Amino acid sequence: MDPDDLQPKRVPDSLKVLAMEDISLLGVEELRERITLLNQEIARSEDMIASKQGSLSDAEAVFRK
């Protein structure tokens, strides 16, 4: 098995693609739904940051002892 197969797949360009989408063709309700989904993704990202910061703090506490 290739070690690269074990690494999480990153899609860094997905945000660039999202930002470049032509949203002028979307209706009001579609735009509201898009905002809702983006807000959910922001919340998910913030939760992951908090989780990772907590893990880092825990690890630092262990090594300080």
C-alpha positions, 0 to 999 in steps of 0.5 A: 500500500502506498503511504499517500493512500493513507493521507487525507485527500485535500482539495485546496482549489475547491474554495477558489472554484466556489468563489469564482462561480457565477451566482448572478443566475441564482434566484433569491431562495437559491442564494439564501440556501447557498448562504445557509450551506456556507454558514454550516460549513463555516460552523463545521470548520470552526468546530474542527479548529476548536477540536484541534486547538483542544488536542494541541493544548492537551498535548502541550500540557502532557509535555509540560509535566 
